[in-house]
Amino acid sequence: MIDTQNLRLFDLARRQIKLYPNLPMFGYKQGGEWKYLLTADFLNEVDRISLGLLSLGIERGEKVGLIADSSVEWHIMDFAIQQVGGVVVAMYPNITDADYQYIFNDAEIKLCVVGNKSLYKRINNIKEAIYTLKYIFCIQEAEDVRSWNELKELAAGQDPAMLDNYRDKILPTDLATLIYTSGTTGKPKGVMLSHNNIVFNVMSARDITPCQAFDRGLTFLPPCHAYERMVVYTYMYIGITIHIAESLDKIGQNIGEVKPHIMTAVPRILEKVYEKIMKTGHELSGVKRKVFDWAVGVADGYDPNPQKRSTVYNFKLSLARKLVLNKWYEALGGHLITIASGSASLHNKLARMFLAAGIPVYEGYGLTEASPLIAVNHYLHGVRIGTVGLAVKYVEVKLAEDGEILVKGPNVMMGYYKDPEETSKTIIDGWLHTGDIAVLEEGRFIRIIDRKKEMFKISGGKYVTPQPIEKRLVESPFIEQAMVIGDGQKFASAYIVPNYSNLLEWARTNASELLSLPKEEFLKQDAILKKINSEIRLANQHFGNWEQIKKPIILTEEFTIEGGELTPTLKMKRKVILSKYKVLFDELYHSA
């Protein structure tokens, strides 16, 4: 039996085959049907690729690039690189060519595997500016690309037993992967994570995951993201069959087919689910609409702590579930035990709604530099809405004098690649300085207030913390996105991206004469601006006078990854947004 205290990441598959030899490791859609891959077949593919990498001279410690969407092939490549001692440099398929060029050169990548022909062409086009890159292979079969099957062909005739020598030399403390941060405040930094860093995090996650071997998991977030990657490793550790969703567009259909016990989500996905539920409910009429609205009202008052719910409320909740809310749970497959929400803050209203419907949404918190899991709400200690729960096993958390979250444990990164100066600023006396400001509720539940670098002062000397204000603003069904601004100015304002579709619905009843207007003109109309401002005033009631949003700037286009305003994990690039809309910023404050 493999010693769980000395696991390397690639050992997870061999551990799985020893414990659950007949387990379908992966499920994937092919030709409209779900196909399954046994662990033994997965390992055969991994070993063939590893032998191919060795034949091309990939040595221990060398960096190998991996750029692809979620797929079985991604995970085959991941383990194949690791077990010959290579370092996986996994990247998002939707970052800029400039970022690719920077990462390839900084990591000194020798070989890269991409998911499709488009990515192959992109990397090939910048190859001359990448100093170390020798080989590019493509998973997708297409003309004019070098297929990754060549790696398997190179393995022909080689003895698979030779891999044991390479595996035996790899230590749990060795560097396993470089994950480049999204770069919200400058150039990406290469986070160095060892096998140990991530394995300890996997065991932390297992400790609070109420699933068992042969349960069904669904994955659809990019596996290059530290969060989803660690979760997939946890599925392997537990023995959960990992179903890979076809795409974000088909996630609803795939949930219905797989009926998962566990899945991850980012708040934006949960917002879309909520919006769809609300839209369906608002299409009802008569008694059905009244019942729906009543049930939503009951859900909105939900508290997960049973001691804070009255007998009368529990009776109403039971009836609301029977009439309406249970249908929401069934719509998500009817078998969910856990939805792990991370990467960004989850709106309190959504958390209440889902939990009231029996949908087990557990919000957590992490950082790539922490492998990434730090804290999470979970079934063992109850949920506190608005917090990210308790620190997980093996992880120690304390707050600095200014409220910054400090983290210590075996999950804390080895450091930033080629950047000892930045490493020494971030890890001090063994404590990882996260840059997040928090308070403790009940002495232990972590409530994050804001990013340390995002807090600012208005000219009167008062501090403004953007995150809670933004969170409250986007709870409005008529506000899609919000970014608070005003550093050094007389008052706080915000860039507001309206929810166009919900405003259209509102206008059908309240301003039907506007419906024929193009989107840009529609959003500039007085009736629409008044509606948005009324929603902002509702949010302002929760904050001090100096924090309240005055004279908001209404934008007609969403912040997107493609537009450069969001990172691949959907975090706002504040500097980019400020630069892009600087003219509007200057007009607002110069006229004030």
C-alpha positions in Angstrom: 0.0 0.0 0.0 1.3 3.5 -0.8 2.2 5.6 2.2 -0.3 8.4 2.2 2.1 10.6 4.2 4.7 10.4 1.4 2.5 10.7 -1.7 3.6 12.5 -4.8 0.7 13.8 -6.8 1.1 11.2 -9.6 0.9 8.5 -6.9 -2.8 9.3 -6.5 -3.7 7.2 -9.6 -1.7 4.2 -8.4 -3.2 4.5 -5.0 -6.6 4.5 -6.6 -6.0 1.4 -8.6 -4.8 -0.5 -5.5 -7.9 0.6 -3.5 -10.6 0.6 -6.2 -9.3 -1.4 -9.2 -12.7 -1.4 -11.0 -13.4 2.3 -10.5 -14.2 4.4 -13.6 -11.7 7.2 -13.0 -13.1 9.6 -15.6 -16.4 10.0 -17.5 -16.4 12.1 -20.6 -18.9 12.8 -23.4 -18.2 11.4 -26.9 -20.6 11.1 -29.7 -23.4 12.2 -27.5 -22.8 9.5 -25.0 -20.9 9.2 -21.7 -17.8 7.1 -22.0 -15.7 5.9 -19.0 -12.0 5.4 -18.5 -10.7 2.9 -15.9 -7.7 3.9 -13.8 -5.6 1.1 -15.3 -6.2 2.5 -18.8 -5.5 6.0 -17.7 -2.1 4.9 -16.2 -1.2 3.1 -19.5 -1.7 6.4 -21.4 0.3 8.3 -18.7 3.2 5.9 -19.0 3.3 6.1 -22.8 3.4 9.9 -22.7 6.1 9.8 -20.0 8.3 7.5 -22.1 7.8 9.9 -25.1 8.9 12.9 -23.0 12.0 11.0 -21.9 12.9 10.2 -25.5 12.8 13.9 -26.3 15.3 14.6 -23.5 12.9 16.1 -20.9 14.9 15.9 -17.7 14.1 16.3 -14.0 13.3 19.9 -13.1 12.6 21.0 -16.7 9.5 23.0 -17.3 6.7 21.6 -19.6 3.8 23.9 -20.7 0.2 22.6 -20.8 -2.5 24.8 -22.3 -5.9 23.1 -22.8 -9.5 23.1 -21.7 -10.7 20.6 -19.2 -10.3 17.1 -20.7 -9.0 13.6 -19.8 -6.0 14.4 -22.0 -5.1 17.4 -19.7 -4.9 15.1 -16.7 -2.9 12.4 -18.6 -0.4 15.1 -19.5 -0.3 16.4 -16.0 0.8 13.1 -14.5 3.0 12.1 -17.4 5.1 15.2 -16.9 5.2 14.9 -13.1 6.4 11.2 -13.0 9.5 11.9 -15.0 10.4 14.8 -12.7 9.2 17.5 -15.1 7.5 20.6 -13.7 4.0 21.3 -15.1 3.4 24.9 -16.1 -0.4 24.9 -16.7 -1.8 28.0 -18.4 -5.3 29.3 -19.3 -6.3 28.9 -22.9 -7.6 32.5 -23.0 -4.8 34.7 -21.8 -2.9 37.2 -24.1 0.0 36.4 -26.4 2.0 38.8 -24.3 1.3 36.8 -21.2 2.2 33.6 -22.9 5.5 35.0 -24.1 6.3 36.3 -20.6 5.5 33.0 -18.9 7.3 30.8 -21.5 10.4 32.8 -21.2 10.3 33.2 -17.4 9.7 29.5 -16.9 12.2 28.5 -19.7 9.7 26.1 -21.2 11.3 23.5 -23.5 8.2 21.6 -24.6 4.5 22.5 -24.7 1.3 20.6 -25.3 -1.8 22.6 -26.4 -5.4 21.5 -26.7 -6.4 22.7 -30.2 -5.2 24.0 -33.5 -6.0 27.6 -32.7 -3.7 27.5 -29.6 -1.1 25.6 -31.6 -1.0 28.4 -34.2 -0.9 31.1 -31.5 2.1 29.6 -29.7 3.8 28.8 -33.1 3.4 32.4 -34.1 5.3 33.7 -31.1 7.8 30.8 -31.0 10.6 33.0 -32.4 10.3 35.3 -29.3 10.5 32.3 -26.9 14.1 31.5 -26.2 13.9 27.9 -24.9 10.9 26.4 -26.7 11.8 23.4 -28.9 8.6 21.3 -29.3 4.9 22.1 -29.6 2.4 19.2 -29.7 -1.4 19.4 -30.1 -4.0 17.1 -28.5 -6.7 17.8 -31.2 -6.1 16.0 -34.4 -5.8 18.5 -37.3 -3.9 19.3 -40.4 -0.6 21.3 -40.1 -0.1 20.5 -36.4 2.2 18.1 -34.6 0.0 15.6 -32.8 0.7 14.6 -29.2 0.3 11.0 -30.5 3.9 11.3 -31.6 4.9 11.2 -28.0 3.1 7.9 -27.7 4.8 6.6 -30.9 8.2 7.6 -29.5 7.5 5.3 -26.5 7.2 2.3 -28.8 9.9 -0.3 -28.0 10.9 1.3 -24.7 10.6 -0.6 -21.5 7.9 0.9 -19.2 9.8 -0.5 -16.2 12.5 2.2 -16.7 9.9 4.7 -15.4 10.2 3.2 -12.0 13.8 4.6 -11.7 12.5 8.1 -12.5 9.5 7.9 -10.2 11.7 6.6 -7.3 14.0 9.6 -7.5 11.2 12.1 -7.1 10.7 13.4 -3.6 7.4 14.8 -2.1 9.3 18.0 -1.4 10.3 18.4 -5.1 8.7 21.2 -7.2 5.6 19.7 -9.0 4.1 22.7 -10.7 4.5 26.4 -11.5 1.2 28.3 -11.4 1.4 31.8 -12.7 -1.0 34.2 -10.9 -3.5 36.0 -13.0 -1.7 39.3 -12.6 -4.4 41.8 -11.4 -1.7 44.2 -10.4 1.2 43.6 -12.8 3.2 40.8 -14.4 2.2 37.3 -13.5 4.3 35.7 -10.7 5.2 32.0 -10.8 4.0 30.3 -7.7 6.2 27.2 -6.9 4.2 24.4 -5.4 5.7 21.0 -4.3 4.0 17.7 -4.3 3.8 18.0 -0.5 2.1 21.4 -0.7 -0.8 20.1 -2.7 -1.0 16.7 -1.2 -1.5 18.1 2.3 -4.1 20.4 0.9 -5.8 17.4 -0.7 -5.9 15.6 2.7 -7.3 18.8 4.3 -10.1 18.8 1.7 -10.8 15.1 2.2 -11.3 15.7 5.9 -14.3 17.9 5.3 -15.8 16.3 2.2 -18.8 14.1 2.9 -18.4 11.9 -0.2 -17.2 8.3 -0.6 -15.6 6.2 -3.2 -17.7 5.6 -6.4 -19.7 8.8 -5.8 -20.0 11.1 -8.9 -18.2 14.4 -9.3 -18.6 16.9 -12.1 -15.8 19.2 -13.2 -16.2 22.1 -15.6 -13.8 24.8 -14.3 -10.3 25.1 -15.9 -8.0 22.5 -14.4 -5.1 24.9 -14.6 -6.7 26.9 -11.8 -5.2 25.9 -8.4 -8.7 25.5 -6.9 -10.2 23.1 -9.5 -6.9 21.2 -9.8 -6.6 20.5 -6.1 -10.3 19.5 -6.0 -9.8 17.0 -8.9 -6.8 15.5 -7.0 -9.1 15.2 -4.0 -11.7 13.3 -6.1 -8.9 10.9 -7.0 -7.8 10.5 -3.4 -11.4 9.7 -2.3 -12.2 7.5 -5.4 -14.9 9.7 -6.9 -15.5 9.2 -10.6 -14.7 12.5 -12.3 -17.2 13.5 -15.0 -15.8 16.2 -17.3 -18.5 18.6 -18.5 -18.7 19.4 -22.2 -18.7 23.1 -21.8 -20.2 25.9 -19.7 -23.0 26.2 -22.2 -24.0 22.6 -21.6 -23.4 22.5 -17.8 -27.1 22.4 -17.1 -27.7 19.4 -19.4 -24.6 17.6 -18.0 -25.8 18.0 -14.4 -29.1 16.4 -15.4 -27.2 13.5 -17.0 -24.6 12.9 -14.4 -26.6 13.7 -11.3 -23.4 14.6 -9.4 -22.9 14.2 -5.7 -20.2 16.9 -5.7 -19.1 19.8 -7.9 -17.3 23.1 -7.7 -18.6 26.4 -8.8 -17.6 30.1 -8.9 -20.2 32.7 -7.8 -20.9 33.8 -11.3 -22.1 30.4 -12.3 -24.4 30.2 -9.2 -25.7 33.7 -10.1 -26.7 32.4 -13.5 -28.5 29.5 -12.0 -30.3 31.9 -9.6 -31.2 34.2 -12.4 -32.6 31.4 -14.5 -34.7 30.2 -11.5 -36.1 33.8 -10.9 -36.8 34.2 -14.6 -38.8 30.9 -14.7 -40.7 32.0 -11.6 -41.5 35.4 -13.0 -43.1 33.8 -16.0 -45.7 32.2 -13.8 -49.1 34.0 -13.2 -52.0 33.9 -10.8 -51.8 31.7 -7.7 -48.6 29.9 -8.9 -46.7 33.2 -9.1 -47.9 34.2 -5.6 -46.8 30.9 -4.2 -43.4 31.2 -5.9 -42.9 34.7 -4.6 -43.9 33.6 -1.1 -41.5 30.7 -1.1 -38.7 33.0 -2.3 -39.5 35.4 0.5 -39.3 32.5 3.0 -35.9 31.4 1.5 -34.6 35.0 1.8 -35.0 34.8 5.6 -33.1 31.5 6.0 -30.4 31.1 8.6 -28.4 27.8 8.4 -28.0 27.8 12.2 -31.1 25.9 13.4 -31.0 27.6 16.8 -31.8 30.9 15.1 -34.9 29.6 13.3 -38.2 29.7 15.0 -40.8 26.9 15.0 -43.1 29.1 12.9 -40.3 29.8 10.4 -39.4 26.1 10.2 -43.1 25.3 9.4 -43.1 27.9 6.6 -39.8 26.5 5.3 -41.1 23.0 5.2 -44.1 24.1 3.2 -42.0 26.3 0.9 -39.7 23.4 0.1 -42.6 21.1 -0.6 -44.3 23.6 -2.9 -41.3 25.2 -4.7 -37.8 25.0 -3.3 -37.3 21.2 -3.6 -37.8 21.6 -7.4 -34.6 23.7 -7.4 -32.6 20.9 -5.8 -34.1 18.4 -8.3 -33.1 20.7 -11.2 -29.5 20.2 -10.1 -29.7 16.5 -10.4 -31.3 15.7 -7.0 -28.2 14.0 -5.5 -25.9 16.9 -4.5 -24.1 16.5 -1.2 -21.7 19.4 -1.7 -21.2 22.4 -4.0 -17.8 24.0 -3.2 -17.9 27.7 -4.0 -14.7 29.6 -4.3 -12.5 32.0 -6.3 -14.6 35.1 -5.4 -17.1 36.2 -2.8 -20.6 34.6 -2.9 -23.5 37.0 -2.3 -25.3 36.4 1.0 -28.7 36.4 -0.7 -27.7 33.6 -3.0 -26.2 31.5 -0.2 -29.4 31.8 1.8 -31.6 30.9 -1.2 -29.6 27.8 -2.1 -29.2 26.6 1.4 -33.0 27.1 2.1 -33.7 24.9 -1.0 -31.5 22.2 0.4 -28.7 22.9 -2.1 -25.5 22.4 -0.1 -23.4 25.4 -1.1 -20.3 25.7 1.0 -18.2 28.9 0.5 -14.5 28.6 0.9 -11.4 30.7 0.6 -7.9 30.1 -0.8 -4.9 31.5 -2.5 -2.7 30.0 -5.2 0.2 30.6 -2.8 -1.6 28.3 -0.3 -2.1 25.4 -2.7 -4.9 26.9 -2.5 -7.3 25.9 0.3 -7.2 27.9 3.5 -10.7 27.9 5.0 -14.2 26.7 4.1 -17.7 26.3 5.5 -18.6 22.7 5.8 -21.1 20.2 7.2 -19.1 19.2 10.3 -19.1 22.7 11.9 -22.1 24.3 10.3 -22.3 27.3 7.9 -22.1 30.9 8.7 -23.4 33.0 5.7 -21.1 35.8 4.8 -18.0 34.0 6.1 -15.6 31.6 4.4 -15.8 29.2 7.4 -13.0 27.8 9.5 -9.3 27.1 8.7 -9.0 23.5 7.4 -6.8 20.8 8.9 -3.0 21.4 8.8 -3.6 25.1 8.2 -3.0 27.7 10.9 -4.6 31.2 10.5 -4.2 34.4 12.5 -4.9 38.0 11.9 -2.3 40.7 11.9 -2.8 44.0 13.7 -4.4 45.5 10.6 -6.6 42.5 10.1 -4.6 40.9 7.3 -5.0 37.1 7.1 -1.7 35.3 7.8 -1.4 31.6 7.0 1.1 28.9 8.1 1.2 25.2 7.2 2.6 22.6 4.8 0.4 24.0 2.1 2.3 27.3 1.9 4.2 27.6 -1.4 7.9 27.1 -1.8 8.1 30.7 -3.1 7.9 32.8 -6.2 10.0 31.5 -9.1 13.1 33.5 -9.7 11.8 36.2 -7.3 13.4 35.8 -3.8 12.7 39.5 -3.0 8.9 39.2 -3.6 9.0 35.9 -1.7 10.6 37.4 1.3 7.9 40.2 1.3 5.1 37.6 1.2 6.4 34.9 3.5 7.7 36.4 6.8 8.8 34.1 9.6 6.9 31.2 7.9 3.6 33.2 7.7 2.1 33.8 4.3 0.8 37.3 4.1 -2.4 37.0 2.0 -3.2 40.6 1.4 -6.8 39.9 2.5 -8.4 41.8 5.4 -10.8 39.9 7.7 -12.5 39.8 11.0 -13.3 36.7 13.1 -16.9 35.9 13.9 -17.6 33.8 17.0 -13.8 33.9 17.4 -13.1 31.5 14.5 -15.3 32.0 11.4 -13.4 34.1 8.9 -15.3 37.0 7.3 -13.2 38.7 4.6 -13.7 42.4 4.4 -11.5 43.4 1.5 -8.2 43.2 -0.3 -5.5 45.2 1.5 -4.3 46.8 -1.7 -7.8 47.7 -2.8 -8.7 49.8 0.2 -8.4 53.6 -0.4 -8.8 56.9 1.3 -11.1 59.7 0.1 -9.7 63.2 0.4 -11.4 63.7 3.8 -9.2 61.0 5.2 -11.8 58.2 5.6 -11.0 54.7 4.4 -13.3 53.0 1.8 -13.3 49.2 1.5 -14.7 48.4 -2.0 -15.5 44.7 -1.7 -18.5 44.8 0.7 -20.0 47.8 -1.2 -19.6 46.0 -4.5 -21.0 42.8 -3.1 -24.1 44.7 -1.9 -24.5 46.6 -5.2 -24.6 43.4 -7.3 -27.2 41.8 -5.1 -29.6 44.1 -7.0 -31.1 42.1 -10.0 -30.6 45.3 -12.1 -26.8 45.6 -11.5 -24.6 43.1 -13.2 -21.1 44.3 -12.2 -19.7 47.1 -10.0 -16.3 48.5 -9.2 -16.0 51.2 -6.5 -13.6 54.1 -7.2 -12.6 57.4 -5.7 -9.0 57.0 -4.3 -8.0 60.5 -3.1 -11.2 62.1 -4.3 -14.0 64.0 -2.4 -16.4 61.0 -2.5 -16.7 57.4 -3.5 -18.3 56.5 -6.8 -18.5 53.3 -8.9 -18.5 52.0 -12.4 -21.8 50.3 -12.8 -22.6 47.7 -15.5 -26.4 47.3 -15.6 -28.2 43.9 -16.0 -29.6 44.7 -19.4 -31.9 41.7 -19.7 -33.5 42.3 -16.3 -34.0 46.0 -17.1 -35.7 45.1 -20.3 -38.1 42.9 -18.3 -38.7 45.8 -15.9 -39.3 48.2 -18.8 -42.0 46.0 -20.3 -44.3 47.0 -17.5 -42.8 50.4 -16.5 -41.4 52.0 -19.6 -42.5 50.0 -22.7 -41.8 53.0 -25.0 -38.1 52.3 -24.5 -38.1 48.7 -25.6 -37.4 49.5 -29.3 -34.2 51.4 -28.5 -30.7 50.0 -29.1 -29.0 48.8 -25.9 -26.6 51.8 -25.6 -29.5 54.3 -26.0 -31.8 52.3 -23.7 -29.3 52.4 -20.9 -29.0 56.2 -21.1 -32.7 56.9 -20.7 -33.8 58.8 -17.6 -36.3 56.1 -16.5 -33.5 53.5 -16.6 -31.0 55.7 -14.9 -33.5 56.5 -12.1 -34.1 52.8 -11.6 -30.4 52.0 -11.3 -29.9 54.9 -9.0 -32.8 53.8 -6.8 -31.1 50.4 -6.5 -27.8 52.1 -5.5 -29.6 54.1 -2.9 -30.9 50.8 -1.4 -27.4 49.5 -1.2 -26.1 52.8 0.3 -28.3 52.4 3.3 -25.9 49.7 4.6 -22.8 52.0 4.7 -21.5 55.1 6.3 -22.0 58.5 4.5 -18.3 58.5 3.3 -18.7 55.0 1.8 -21.9 55.7 -0.1 -21.9 55.7 -3.9 -22.5 59.1 -5.3 -22.9 60.0 -9.0 -22.2 56.5 -10.4 -20.8 56.0 -13.9 -23.0 53.8 -16.0 -21.2 51.6 -18.5 -22.9 49.9 -21.4 -20.4 47.0 -21.9 -19.7 44.2 -19.4 -16.3 43.6 -18.0 -15.0 40.4 -19.7 -11.9 38.2 -19.9 -11.7 38.9 -23.7 -11.9 42.7 -23.1 -9.0 42.4 -20.6 -11.0 43.7 -17.6 -11.3 40.3 -15.9 -8.7 37.7 -15.0 -9.4 34.1 -16.2 -10.9 33.5 -12.7 -13.3 36.4 -13.2 -11.6 38.8 -10.8 -11.6 42.5 -11.8 -8.4 44.0 -13.1 -8.8 47.3 -11.3 -5.9 49.1 -12.9 -7.0 48.0 -16.4 -10.6 49.2 -15.8 -9.4 52.5 -14.3 -7.2 53.1 -17.3 -9.9 52.1 -19.8 -12.4 54.4 -18.4 -10.1 57.2 -17.2 -11.8 59.8 -19.3 -15.1 59.1 -17.5 -13.4 59.1 -14.2 -11.8 62.5 -14.9 -15.0 64.0 -16.1 -16.8 62.9 -13.0 -14.4 64.2 -10.4 -13.3 67.3 -12.3 -16.9 68.5 -12.6 -17.7 67.6 -9.0 
